[in-house]
């Protein structure tokens, strides 16, 4: 995978993926990762955006879901999610960094 992430982003992605499974969503959306960032105690977002958690949960509630859970290896990032990771990764690379950090993601936060 060409995307390399720092520890905070990786931890947040883990939370995001478990949320996808729990909610039986069909894709990994930016809303999941934003939720993961907010719930990750070692993130900046957990302090800066904790007031927004209800709004993010409301967005998660609107995402498409199935009656059966989809195995994790079959869950793909949505187009918007791929675009977000690409923009954030491009920004990190321009800064001369190998890993995409939370600040890169927050800088390119998509409209949800």
N, CA, C and O atoms as CSV, one atom per row, in Angstrom:
chain,resi,resn,atom,element,x,y,z
A,1,UNK,N,N,0.849,-1.198,0.000
A,1,UNK,CA,C,0.000,0.000,0.000
A,1,UNK,C,C,0.882,1.245,0.000
A,1,UNK,O,O,1.792,1.366,0.820
A,2,UNK,N,N,0.612,2.170,-0.921
A,2,UNK,CA,C,1.466,3.351,-0.998
A,2,UNK,C,C,1.187,4.328,0.138
A,2,UNK,O,O,2.020,5.178,0.450
A,3,UNK,N,N,0.018,4.204,0.754
A,3,UNK,CA,C,-0.273,5.069,1.902
A,3,UNK,C,C,0.397,4.524,3.151
A,3,UNK,O,O,0.144,3.395,3.571
A,4,UNK,N,N,1.259,5.349,3.737
A,4,UNK,CA,C,1.819,5.000,5.032
A,4,UNK,C,C,1.287,6.014,6.031
A,4,UNK,O,O,1.232,7.212,5.754
A,5,UNK,N,N,0.905,5.527,7.169
A,5,UNK,CA,C,0.286,6.398,8.162
A,5,UNK,C,C,1.075,6.360,9.465
A,5,UNK,O,O,1.728,5.365,9.780
A,6,UNK,N,N,1.006,7.451,10.214
A,6,UNK,CA,C,1.642,7.434,11.528
A,6,UNK,C,C,0.754,6.684,12.524
A,6,UNK,O,O,-0.351,6.252,12.194
A,7,UNK,N,N,1.261,6.542,13.737
A,7,UNK,CA,C,0.574,5.736,14.756
A,7,UNK,C,C,-0.846,6.227,15.052
A,7,UNK,O,O,-1.774,5.430,15.188
A,8,UNK,N,N,-0.998,7.539,15.149
A,8,UNK,CA,C,-2.315,8.095,15.480
A,8,UNK,C,C,-3.327,7.757,14.386
A,8,UNK,O,O,-4.453,7.352,14.676
A,9,UNK,N,N,-2.918,7.926,13.130
A,9,UNK,CA,C,-3.824,7.643,12.015
A,9,UNK,C,C,-4.133,6.146,11.955
A,9,UNK,O,O,-5.281,5.757,11.738
A,10,UNK,N,N,-3.110,5.307,12.147
A,10,UNK,CA,C,-3.346,3.859,12.128
A,10,UNK,C,C,-4.332,3.440,13.212
A,10,UNK,O,O,-5.242,2.651,12.958
A,11,UNK,N,N,-4.152,3.965,14.407
A,11,UNK,CA,C,-5.072,3.654,15.506
A,11,UNK,C,C,-6.480,4.128,15.198
A,11,UNK,O,O,-7.456,3.444,15.506
A,12,UNK,N,N,-6.580,5.295,14.591
A,12,UNK,CA,C,-7.881,5.859,14.241
A,12,UNK,C,C,-8.550,5.045,13.136
A,12,UNK,O,O,-9.770,4.881,13.140
A,13,UNK,N,N,-7.766,4.538,12.199
A,13,UNK,CA,C,-8.302,3.678,11.144
A,13,UNK,C,C,-8.831,2.371,11.730
A,13,UNK,O,O,-9.847,1.847,11.274
A,14,UNK,N,N,-8.135,1.847,12.747
A,14,UNK,CA,C,-8.622,0.629,13.419
A,14,UNK,C,C,-9.998,0.876,14.039
A,14,UNK,O,O,-10.906,0.055,13.907
A,15,UNK,N,N,-10.137,2.010,14.712
A,15,UNK,CA,C,-11.429,2.371,15.326
A,15,UNK,C,C,-12.479,2.537,14.223
A,15,UNK,O,O,-13.614,2.081,14.366
A,16,UNK,N,N,-12.094,3.190,13.127
A,16,UNK,CA,C,-13.003,3.421,12.000
A,16,UNK,C,C,-13.490,2.091,11.422
A,16,UNK,O,O,-14.678,1.920,11.148
A,17,UNK,N,N,-12.554,1.150,11.240
A,17,UNK,CA,C,-12.928,-0.139,10.665
A,17,UNK,C,C,-13.836,-0.926,11.597
A,17,UNK,O,O,-14.769,-1.586,11.139
A,18,UNK,N,N,-13.576,-0.864,12.891
A,18,UNK,CA,C,-14.462,-1.597,13.803
A,18,UNK,C,C,-15.850,-0.972,13.828
A,18,UNK,O,O,-16.844,-1.664,14.051
A,19,UNK,N,N,-15.918,0.338,13.599
A,19,UNK,CA,C,-17.212,1.022,13.512
A,19,UNK,C,C,-17.967,0.583,12.253
A,19,UNK,O,O,-19.183,0.394,12.291
A,20,UNK,N,N,-17.251,0.423,11.150
A,20,UNK,CA,C,-17.852,-0.082,9.907
A,20,UNK,C,C,-18.487,-1.450,10.161
A,20,UNK,O,O,-19.625,-1.704,9.767
A,21,UNK,N,N,-17.723,-2.331,10.830
A,21,UNK,CA,C,-18.213,-3.681,11.099
A,21,UNK,C,C,-19.414,-3.651,12.036
A,21,UNK,O,O,-20.408,-4.342,11.813
A,22,UNK,N,N,-19.310,-2.854,13.071
A,22,UNK,CA,C,-20.378,-2.764,14.066
A,22,UNK,C,C,-21.680,-2.266,13.447
A,22,UNK,O,O,-22.766,-2.756,13.756
A,23,UNK,N,N,-21.541,-1.279,12.565
A,23,UNK,CA,C,-22.723,-0.663,11.944
A,23,UNK,C,C,-23.160,-1.379,10.669
A,23,UNK,O,O,-24.171,-1.019,10.067
A,24,UNK,N,N,-22.391,-2.403,10.254
A,24,UNK,CA,C,-22.689,-3.143,9.023
A,24,UNK,C,C,-22.769,-2.220,7.809
A,24,UNK,O,O,-23.625,-2.391,6.941
A,25,UNK,N,N,-21.866,-1.240,7.761
A,25,UNK,CA,C,-21.798,-0.368,6.585
A,25,UNK,C,C,-21.127,-1.120,5.446
A,25,UNK,O,O,-20.423,-2.109,5.653
A,26,UNK,N,N,-21.366,-0.619,4.229
A,26,UNK,CA,C,-20.860,-1.320,3.047
A,26,UNK,C,C,-19.472,-0.828,2.629
A,26,UNK,O,O,-18.746,-1.541,1.936
A,27,UNK,N,N,-19.105,0.375,3.042
A,27,UNK,CA,C,-17.809,0.953,2.675
A,27,UNK,C,C,-17.238,1.716,3.863
A,27,UNK,O,O,-17.947,2.063,4.808
A,28,UNK,N,N,-15.937,1.966,3.785
A,28,UNK,CA,C,-15.272,2.827,4.767
A,28,UNK,C,C,-15.380,4.267,4.266
A,28,UNK,O,O,-14.821,4.612,3.225
A,29,UNK,N,N,-16.088,5.086,4.998
A,29,UNK,CA,C,-16.338,6.476,4.607
A,29,UNK,C,C,-15.491,7.438,5.448
A,29,UNK,O,O,-15.009,7.069,6.518
A,30,UNK,N,N,-15.311,8.675,4.961
A,30,UNK,CA,C,-14.599,9.669,5.761
A,30,UNK,C,C,-15.208,9.851,7.159
A,30,UNK,O,O,-14.496,10.098,8.132
A,31,UNK,N,N,-16.525,9.725,7.235
A,31,UNK,CA,C,-17.190,9.861,8.546
A,31,UNK,C,C,-16.651,8.846,9.555
A,31,UNK,O,O,-16.513,9.156,10.739
A,32,UNK,N,N,-16.347,7.628,9.082
A,32,UNK,CA,C,-15.801,6.606,9.977
A,32,UNK,C,C,-14.430,7.035,10.512
A,32,UNK,O,O,-14.144,6.911,11.703
A,33,UNK,N,N,-13.592,7.541,9.602
A,33,UNK,CA,C,-12.248,7.926,10.028
A,33,UNK,C,C,-12.297,9.151,10.936
A,33,UNK,O,O,-11.540,9.240,11.903
A,34,UNK,N,N,-13.180,10.089,10.630
A,34,UNK,CA,C,-13.311,11.256,11.506
A,34,UNK,C,C,-13.748,10.805,12.899
A,34,UNK,O,O,-13.245,11.298,13.908
A,35,UNK,N,N,-14.687,9.866,12.941
A,35,UNK,CA,C,-15.122,9.284,14.214
A,35,UNK,C,C,-13.943,8.616,14.924
A,35,UNK,O,O,-13.754,8.780,16.129
A,36,UNK,N,N,-13.156,7.862,14.154
A,36,UNK,CA,C,-11.977,7.204,14.716
A,36,UNK,C,C,-10.984,8.190,15.291
A,36,UNK,O,O,-10.421,7.962,16.362
A,37,UNK,N,N,-10.768,9.287,14.581
A,37,UNK,CA,C,-9.847,10.322,15.077
A,37,UNK,C,C,-10.359,10.925,16.380
A,37,UNK,O,O,-9.590,11.139,17.317
A,38,UNK,N,N,-11.659,11.197,16.435
A,38,UNK,CA,C,-12.240,11.805,17.640
A,38,UNK,C,C,-12.172,10.831,18.821
A,38,UNK,O,O,-11.938,11.246,19.956
A,39,UNK,N,N,-12.377,9.540,18.552
A,39,UNK,CA,C,-12.395,8.545,19.639
A,39,UNK,C,C,-11.000,8.105,20.064
A,39,UNK,O,O,-10.839,7.479,21.112
A,40,UNK,N,N,-9.999,8.426,19.264
A,40,UNK,CA,C,-8.627,8.012,19.567
A,40,UNK,C,C,-8.034,8.973,20.604
A,40,UNK,O,O,-7.801,10.148,20.318
A,41,UNK,N,N,-7.796,8.454,21.800
A,41,UNK,CA,C,-7.355,9.316,22.910
A,41,UNK,C,C,-6.026,10.007,22.639
A,41,UNK,O,O,-5.735,11.042,23.239
A,42,UNK,N,N,-5.207,9.441,21.732
A,42,UNK,CA,C,-3.904,10.063,21.477
A,42,UNK,C,C,-3.949,11.067,20.326
A,42,UNK,O,O,-2.906,11.549,19.884
A,43,UNK,N,N,-5.150,11.385,19.839
A,43,UNK,CA,C,-5.252,12.320,18.715
A,43,UNK,C,C,-5.536,13.741,19.184
A,43,UNK,O,O,-6.042,13.974,20.282
A,44,UNK,N,N,-5.192,14.676,18.311
A,44,UNK,CA,C,-5.536,16.082,18.530
A,44,UNK,C,C,-7.063,16.249,18.428
A,44,UNK,O,O,-7.664,17.012,19.184
A,45,UNK,N,N,-7.672,15.529,17.489
A,45,UNK,CA,C,-9.117,15.641,17.250
A,45,UNK,C,C,-9.931,15.239,18.477
A,45,UNK,O,O,-11.023,15.763,18.696
A,46,UNK,N,N,-9.401,14.302,19.284
A,46,UNK,CA,C,-10.161,13.854,20.460
A,46,UNK,C,C,-10.384,15.010,21.430
A,46,UNK,O,O,-11.365,15.019,22.173
A,47,UNK,N,N,-9.472,15.990,21.425
A,47,UNK,CA,C,-9.655,17.179,22.264
A,47,UNK,C,C,-10.380,18.282,21.494
A,47,UNK,O,O,-11.322,18.894,21.996
A,48,UNK,N,N,-9.919,18.521,20.266
A,48,UNK,CA,C,-10.424,19.667,19.498
A,48,UNK,C,C,-11.848,19.477,19.009
A,48,UNK,O,O,-12.603,20.445,18.913
A,49,UNK,N,N,-12.228,18.241,18.699
A,49,UNK,CA,C,-13.523,17.996,18.059
A,49,UNK,C,C,-14.483,17.188,18.921
A,49,UNK,O,O,-15.519,16.735,18.434
A,50,UNK,N,N,-14.149,17.000,20.205
A,50,UNK,CA,C,-15.013,16.106,20.999
A,50,UNK,C,C,-16.445,16.622,21.119
A,50,UNK,O,O,-17.372,15.833,21.305
A,51,UNK,N,N,-16.635,17.935,21.015
A,51,UNK,CA,C,-18.005,18.485,21.020
A,51,UNK,C,C,-18.797,18.059,19.780
A,51,UNK,O,O,-20.028,18.080,19.782
A,52,UNK,N,N,-18.077,17.672,18.720
A,52,UNK,CA,C,-18.730,17.334,17.448
A,52,UNK,C,C,-19.094,15.859,17.323
A,52,UNK,O,O,-19.616,15.439,16.291
A,53,UNK,N,N,-18.826,15.071,18.358
A,53,UNK,CA,C,-19.006,13.624,18.229
A,53,UNK,C,C,-20.458,13.255,17.912
A,53,UNK,O,O,-20.699,12.320,17.147
A,54,UNK,N,N,-21.420,13.970,18.484
A,54,UNK,CA,C,-22.840,13.672,18.208
A,54,UNK,C,C,-23.172,13.927,16.737
A,54,UNK,O,O,-23.900,13.156,16.112
A,55,UNK,N,N,-22.631,15.017,16.194
A,55,UNK,CA,C,-22.857,15.323,14.776
A,55,UNK,C,C,-22.279,14.225,13.890
A,55,UNK,O,O,-22.905,13.800,12.918
A,56,UNK,N,N,-21.078,13.773,14.239
A,56,UNK,CA,C,-20.437,12.721,13.440
A,56,UNK,C,C,-21.232,11.427,13.552
A,56,UNK,O,O,-21.401,10.718,12.560
A,57,UNK,N,N,-21.720,11.114,14.745
A,57,UNK,CA,C,-22.559,9.916,14.917
A,57,UNK,C,C,-23.837,10.023,14.080
A,57,UNK,O,O,-24.296,9.031,13.515
A,58,UNK,N,N,-24.404,11.218,14.005
A,58,UNK,CA,C,-25.606,11.427,13.174
A,58,UNK,C,C,-25.287,11.173,11.699
A,58,UNK,O,O,-26.101,10.598,10.977
A,59,UNK,N,N,-24.096,11.604,11.252
A,59,UNK,CA,C,-23.674,11.345,9.875
A,59,UNK,C,C,-23.488,9.844,9.652
A,59,UNK,O,O,-23.876,9.314,8.610
A,60,UNK,N,N,-22.899,9.166,10.626
A,60,UNK,CA,C,-22.691,7.712,10.521
A,60,UNK,C,C,-24.029,6.980,10.406
A,60,UNK,O,O,-24.151,5.999,9.672
A,61,UNK,N,N,-25.017,7.465,11.131
A,61,UNK,CA,C,-26.341,6.827,11.107
A,61,UNK,C,C,-26.995,6.887,9.732
A,61,UNK,O,O,-27.868,6.076,9.422
A,62,UNK,N,N,-26.573,7.853,8.901
A,62,UNK,CA,C,-27.179,8.018,7.574
A,62,UNK,C,C,-26.508,7.169,6.500
A,62,UNK,O,O,-27.018,7.066,5.384
A,63,UNK,N,N,-25.365,6.556,6.827
A,63,UNK,CA,C,-24.632,5.803,5.803
A,63,UNK,C,C,-25.338,4.499,5.470
A,63,UNK,O,O,-25.998,3.907,6.325
A,64,UNK,N,N,-25.199,4.048,4.217
A,64,UNK,CA,C,-25.829,2.783,3.832
A,64,UNK,C,C,-25.280,1.608,4.637
A,64,UNK,O,O,-24.079,1.529,4.896
A,65,UNK,N,N,-26.157,0.712,5.023
A,65,UNK,CA,C,-25.719,-0.489,5.739
A,65,UNK,C,C,-26.521,-1.688,5.253
A,65,UNK,O,O,-27.557,-1.544,4.604
A,66,UNK,N,N,-26.023,-2.863,5.576
A,66,UNK,CA,C,-26.661,-4.100,5.135
A,66,UNK,C,C,-27.204,-4.834,6.347
A,66,UNK,O,O,-26.913,-4.471,7.487
A,67,UNK,N,N,-27.992,-5.865,6.096
A,67,UNK,CA,C,-28.504,-6.649,7.220
A,67,UNK,C,C,-27.448,-7.636,7.725
A,67,UNK,O,O,-27.429,-7.980,8.907
A,68,UNK,N,N,-26.569,-8.089,6.821
A,68,UNK,CA,C,-25.488,-8.992,7.226
A,68,UNK,C,C,-24.183,-8.212,7.295
A,68,UNK,O,O,-23.940,-7.328,6.474
A,69,UNK,N,N,-23.349,-8.536,8.268
A,69,UNK,CA,C,-22.072,-7.830,8.306
A,69,UNK,C,C,-21.178,-8.346,7.174
A,69,UNK,O,O,-21.218,-9.522,6.814
A,70,UNK,N,N,-20.387,-7.447,6.636
A,70,UNK,CA,C,-19.468,-7.748,5.543
A,70,UNK,C,C,-18.104,-8.034,6.168
A,70,UNK,O,O,-17.678,-7.303,7.062
A,71,UNK,N,N,-17.407,-9.088,5.713
A,71,UNK,CA,C,-16.074,-9.341,6.280
A,71,UNK,C,C,-15.130,-8.164,6.016
A,71,UNK,O,O,-15.203,-7.509,4.976
A,72,UNK,N,N,-14.254,-7.915,6.971
A,72,UNK,CA,C,-13.367,-6.751,6.898
A,72,UNK,C,C,-12.571,-6.705,5.599
A,72,UNK,O,O,-12.373,-5.632,5.030
A,73,UNK,N,N,-12.113,-7.867,5.126
A,73,UNK,CA,C,-11.289,-7.863,3.904
A,73,UNK,C,C,-12.091,-7.525,2.650
A,73,UNK,O,O,-11.513,-7.337,1.579
A,74,UNK,N,N,-13.405,-7.449,2.771
A,74,UNK,CA,C,-14.229,-7.063,1.615
A,74,UNK,C,C,-14.712,-5.619,1.690
A,74,UNK,O,O,-15.395,-5.140,0.785
A,75,UNK,N,N,-14.357,-4.932,2.763
A,75,UNK,CA,C,-14.775,-3.534,2.897
A,75,UNK,C,C,-13.758,-2.638,2.206
A,75,UNK,O,O,-12.564,-2.687,2.503
A,76,UNK,N,N,-14.242,-1.826,1.288
A,76,UNK,CA,C,-13.382,-0.937,0.513
A,76,UNK,C,C,-13.635,0.511,0.933
A,76,UNK,O,O,-14.729,0.858,1.379
A,77,UNK,N,N,-12.607,1.351,0.785
A,77,UNK,CA,C,-12.848,2.782,1.039
A,77,UNK,C,C,-13.752,3.379,-0.041
A,77,UNK,O,O,-13.645,3.029,-1.216
A,78,UNK,N,N,-14.627,4.265,0.364
A,78,UNK,CA,C,-15.480,4.968,-0.600
A,78,UNK,C,C,-14.604,5.878,-1.464
A,78,UNK,O,O,-13.449,6.140,-1.127
A,79,UNK,N,N,-15.160,6.356,-2.574
A,79,UNK,CA,C,-14.416,7.256,-3.471
A,79,UNK,C,C,-13.957,8.504,-2.722
A,79,UNK,O,O,-12.830,8.964,-2.899
A,80,UNK,N,N,-14.834,9.045,-1.887
A,80,UNK,CA,C,-14.484,10.252,-1.137
A,80,UNK,C,C,-13.357,9.976,-0.140
A,80,UNK,O,O,-12.488,10.818,0.087
A,81,UNK,N,N,-13.392,8.786,0.443
A,81,UNK,CA,C,-12.349,8.387,1.385
A,81,UNK,C,C,-10.999,8.263,0.673
A,81,UNK,O,O,-9.980,8.734,1.179
A,82,UNK,N,N,-10.996,7.626,-0.503
A,82,UNK,CA,C,-9.756,7.483,-1.280
A,82,UNK,C,C,-9.190,8.846,-1.658
A,82,UNK,O,O,-7.983,9.081,-1.584
A,83,UNK,N,N,-10.087,9.736,-2.063
A,83,UNK,CA,C,-9.678,11.088,-2.438
A,83,UNK,C,C,-9.051,11.805,-1.237
A,83,UNK,O,O,-8.022,12.468,-1.372
A,84,UNK,N,N,-9.671,11.668,-0.074
A,84,UNK,CA,C,-9.170,12.304,1.141
A,84,UNK,C,C,-7.763,11.789,1.492
A,84,UNK,O,O,-6.862,12.574,1.786
A,85,UNK,N,N,-7.592,10.466,1.456
A,85,UNK,CA,C,-6.287,9.882,1.791
A,85,UNK,C,C,-5.223,10.292,0.775
A,85,UNK,O,O,-4.062,10.493,1.131
A,86,UNK,N,N,-5.625,10.414,-0.500
A,86,UNK,CA,C,-4.684,10.824,-1.543
A,86,UNK,C,C,-4.242,12.274,-1.340
A,86,UNK,O,O,-3.052,12.578,-1.425
A,87,UNK,N,N,-5.187,13.158,-1.076
A,87,UNK,CA,C,-4.855,14.569,-0.833
A,87,UNK,C,C,-3.961,14.718,0.399
A,87,UNK,O,O,-2.967,15.444,0.378
A,88,UNK,N,N,-4.334,14.018,1.467
A,88,UNK,CA,C,-3.553,14.105,2.707
A,88,UNK,C,C,-2.148,13.528,2.507
A,88,UNK,O,O,-1.162,14.093,2.981
A,89,UNK,N,N,-2.071,12.390,1.795
A,89,UNK,CA,C,-0.777,11.770,1.527
A,89,UNK,C,C,0.102,12.634,0.647
A,89,UNK,O,O,1.313,12.712,0.850
A,90,UNK,N,N,-0.515,13.287,-0.339
A,90,UNK,CA,C,0.213,14.211,-1.210
A,90,UNK,C,C,0.776,15.378,-0.421
A,90,UNK,O,O,1.897,15.820,-0.671
A,91,UNK,N,N,0.007,15.874,0.523
A,91,UNK,CA,C,0.465,16.975,1.358
A,91,UNK,C,C,1.654,16.556,2.221
A,91,UNK,O,O,2.628,17.299,2.349
A,92,UNK,N,N,1.571,15.369,2.807
A,92,UNK,CA,C,2.684,14.853,3.616
A,92,UNK,C,C,3.952,14.724,2.769
A,92,UNK,O,O,5.043,15.090,3.205
A,93,UNK,N,N,3.789,14.197,1.550
A,93,UNK,CA,C,4.941,14.006,0.659
A,93,UNK,C,C,5.586,15.344,0.283
A,93,UNK,O,O,6.809,15.455,0.209
A,94,UNK,N,N,4.745,16.356,0.048
A,94,UNK,CA,C,5.272,17.693,-0.269
A,94,UNK,C,C,6.085,18.257,0.898
A,94,UNK,O,O,7.019,19.035,0.704
A,95,UNK,N,N,5.710,17.850,2.104
A,95,UNK,CA,C,6.434,18.286,3.297
A,95,UNK,C,C,7.683,17.430,3.537
A,95,UNK,O,O,8.436,17.661,4.483
A,96,UNK,N,N,7.887,16.442,2.665
A,96,UNK,CA,C,9.047,15.567,2.795
A,96,UNK,C,C,8.880,14.484,3.845
A,96,UNK,O,O,9.862,13.956,4.365
A,97,UNK,N,N,7.608,14.149,4.161
A,97,UNK,CA,C,7.355,13.120,5.164
A,97,UNK,C,C,6.861,11.844,4.495
A,97,UNK,O,O,6.087,11.886,3.539
A,98,UNK,N,N,7.319,10.714,5.012
A,98,UNK,CA,C,6.922,9.399,4.497
A,98,UNK,C,C,5.502,9.061,4.921
A,98,UNK,O,O,4.753,8.436,4.169
A,99,UNK,N,N,5.139,9.474,6.119
A,99,UNK,CA,C,3.867,9.038,6.702
A,99,UNK,C,C,2.835,10.157,6.707
A,99,UNK,O,O,3.154,11.317,6.967
A,100,UNK,N,N,1.605,9.790,6.416
A,100,UNK,CA,C,0.492,10.727,6.524
A,100,UNK,C,C,0.116,10.847,7.995
A,100,UNK,O,O,-0.102,9.845,8.677
A,101,UNK,N,N,0.044,12.077,8.469
A,101,UNK,CA,C,-0.272,12.340,9.871
A,101,UNK,C,C,-1.693,12.889,9.997
A,101,UNK,O,O,-2.327,13.271,9.013
A,102,UNK,N,N,-2.165,12.914,11.233
A,102,UNK,CA,C,-3.503,13.448,11.503
A,102,UNK,C,C,-3.656,14.865,10.959
A,102,UNK,O,O,-4.698,15.206,10.400
A,103,UNK,N,N,-2.621,15.692,11.121
A,103,UNK,CA,C,-2.723,17.088,10.657
A,103,UNK,C,C,-2.958,17.173,9.149
A,103,UNK,O,O,-3.634,18.088,8.676
A,104,UNK,N,N,-2.398,16.213,8.386
A,104,UNK,CA,C,-2.636,16.189,6.933
A,104,UNK,C,C,-4.099,15.880,6.634
A,104,UNK,O,O,-4.709,16.476,5.746
A,105,UNK,N,N,-4.650,14.931,7.400
A,105,UNK,CA,C,-6.064,14.575,7.216
A,105,UNK,C,C,-6.968,15.748,7.563
A,105,UNK,O,O,-7.894,16.072,6.820
A,106,UNK,N,N,-6.690,16.387,8.707
A,106,UNK,CA,C,-7.554,17.487,9.150
A,106,UNK,C,C,-7.470,18.672,8.199
A,106,UNK,O,O,-8.449,19.395,8.009
A,107,UNK,N,N,-6.294,18.869,7.601
A,107,UNK,CA,C,-6.118,19.972,6.653
A,107,UNK,C,C,-6.988,19.777,5.412
A,107,UNK,O,O,-7.449,20.751,4.818
A,108,UNK,N,N,-7.211,18.533,5.023
A,108,UNK,CA,C,-7.972,18.233,3.800
A,108,UNK,C,C,-9.322,17.606,4.091
A,108,UNK,O,O,-9.870,16.887,3.256
A,109,UNK,N,N,-9.856,17.874,5.266
A,109,UNK,CA,C,-11.121,17.275,5.682
A,109,UNK,C,C,-12.190,17.512,4.613
A,109,UNK,O,O,-12.471,18.659,4.264
A,110,UNK,N,N,-12.795,16.424,4.084
A,110,UNK,CA,C,-13.813,16.607,3.044
A,110,UNK,C,C,-15.134,17.135,3.617
A,110,UNK,O,O,-15.422,16.997,4.806
A,111,UNK,N,N,-15.907,17.732,2.743
A,111,UNK,CA,C,-17.275,18.097,3.135
A,111,UNK,C,C,-18.080,16.819,3.284
A,111,UNK,O,O,-18.072,15.971,2.392
A,112,UNK,N,N,-18.768,16.676,4.391
A,112,UNK,CA,C,-19.516,15.438,4.618
A,112,UNK,C,C,-21.020,15.700,4.629
A,112,UNK,O,O,-21.807,14.770,4.807
